[in-house]
Amino acid sequence: MKKQLHTKKSGPLEYLIINLFVFAGIGLLSFVLFNVSLFSPFTQAFKDFTLTDLYYSKIKNHDTIYGGPLVLVNVENKNREEIAFLIQRLEEGKPKVLALDIIFSDKKDSASDELLKQTFASYKNIVFPYIASFDSSGTERKNHEYFQTKAAGFVNLIGEAREFSTIRHYYPVYNNVPAFTTAVLQMYDPAKAAALLKKGEKKTEIRYFGNLQNFNYRTFGEVMNPSFDPGILKDKIVLLGYMGNPDGSSGLLDEDRFFTPLNPRLSGRSHPDMYGNILNANILRMVLDKDHVYSLPKWLNLLLAFMISLMFLPWLVKTWVHKGVWFHLVILLVQLTISILFVFLTIVLYAKANVKIESSAVLVSVLLLGDFILFYDAIVQYLKRKSKWKFHSKFFEGAH
């Protein structure tokens, strides 16, 4: 039978009720999906992807080399004596900070360790890392007491499952302790470090610049070559750590790699794409250039999704009531159009304005809007036939 539509009033209140019904249904569905272990593989993959990954892997210019004060130096698989000589060579250039992303947690050969100890004691611009224990399950790890060094900043990625998750955030300070990169900034630019510390314990999104090829990078051999001019390091931040072997062979520290949005594979199995020292370089570059990301709060993402849904709802309801035969085609075209436009808007805002919109709420609401309109209609018809409560809808009045 033909459906009837009451058009005496536009029914804005019922549109609001329908939209609330849609989002209540989506909320219930999300609760089930994210809390039932059966769906864990799917929800984990869903959590580990954002539209901004498209910007990094497919759109961002990967050929740019950062021209700021960061210089990365690879220790490769060198022993402690060689690392001590490398530090001495680098210090000839008088860098402002030498950030050593290596932990010497044990004491080995007395001669090489003695040289390393003396080297550490000779310079006051070295920032040392450590792995902090912020809860009972963690184990603190820092330089052996023999070296008489003072740990400056933690290198933990708090709350990030580095084995399989994409690293998008870090804590500049945690439990009133500065992160390794924050400790570097405290020595290089106290004002910028103070600004980070002032914000307190705040999870911060990392604005990636690039991988190793996008930074000023030197190998062990290049630095130790007599032709190398240490003067180019004056007043720089030198990030010293393991970043693979130049010949491409495996090393002892190859596990110190992370998944990042720069990974060329957006889905499926892939290899971690960035060493920890390069991750530090990206964080420092972001803070030094004040190139921070502003992420819309969760409530604002939900409000945006709600308003977009409410904007298209009247048209979709009228299409269903008047031209039900075309409804599925119309909703498919609407879903496709909004999704494409929203993906484009999300990437442009991130690339040009450093504003990040969490797309999941908008895209899920758009994809499920048509189904929940049909579900709402079915409930209206059921209540009209079975319920003693005189339910009245301005739109879904006719029998089907």
C-alpha positions, 0 to 999 in steps of 0.5 A: 500500500502507498505510504502517506506523509503528513506535511502540515508541519515539518516535524523538526522534533521527530527528525531530532528523535529519529536522529537520536534513535540512529545514534543510540543504535550506533552506540549500542552496536559499537558497545557490542563490537568493542566489548565482545572478544569475538570481534577483537581482530576487527575492532583492533584493525579499526582502531589502528587506522585513521584517514590521516594515514592516507596523507602520510603514505600516499600524499605527503612529499617524501623527498624533503630534507629537514633543514633544522638543527637536528643531525642523526648519527648511526652507531651501527653495530659498533662496540663501546670503545668505538662509540666512545671515540665517536662521541669524542669526534662529535664533541669536537664540533661543539654541538649544543646537545648530544642525545644518546639513545643507547642504554648501557645497562651492564658492565663488560670489558674494563678497558672499553667501559673505562674509556666510555665512563671517562668520555661521559664525564668529559662532557656536560651536554649529553642527555641520557635515556632510560626505560622508566617503571611507571607501574608494577608490571614495568621494569626500570632500565638505565645505564649501569651505575659504573658509568656514573650517569644521570638518567634524563628522560624516559624513552617508554611509549606509554600506553602504546603496544609497539609490537603491533600498533601504529605509534601516533602519540607520546607523552612529553611528561609523565608522572612529573618525569620528562620524556627523553625528547623533552629532556633534550629540549630542556638543554637546547631550548628551555622555553620550549621545554617549559611550554611542554611541561606547563601543559602537564601530563597530556597525550600528544599526537606526533606530527611526522615529518619523514623517515631517515632519508628526510633528515640530515644523517651521518654514518659511523664511517662518515663521522670518523673519516678524517675529511669530516668537518665536525664544525657543521655540528656547532650548536646542533642537536645530535641524535646518536643511536642505532638506525640499522646497518648501512649495508642492509644486514641485520643488527642486534637492535633491529627490534627497536623499530616501530609501526608509524603512519609512514608505513607504505602498507596501510593494511595487512601484515608489514614490517615496522618502518621506523627506528626509535631514534628517528621517532625522536627526531620527528617529535623534536622537529614537531616541537621545534617548528611548533608544528603541532596537531590539534585533534578535535575532542571526542564530543566535538567529533560526535556532534559533527557526526550528529549534525551531518546526519541530521542535515541529510535526514529529512531528505532521506525520510521523504525519499523513503516515504514517497519514493521507497523504490528509489531509497536504496539507490539514493542512500547508496549515492549519499553514502558514497558522496559524503564519504568521498567529500569527508575523506577529502576534507579530513586530509586537507584540514590535516595537511593545511591546518594541522586539524585532525578529525576522527572520521569514524563517527561520521563515516559510521553514522553515514553508512548506517543511517539508511538502515536505522531509518528502516528500523525506525519505520518498522518499530513505528508500524509495530507500535501502531499495530500491536501497542495499546499506546497511541503512537503517532508519527508525522512521517511513517503513517501508512501501512506497508 
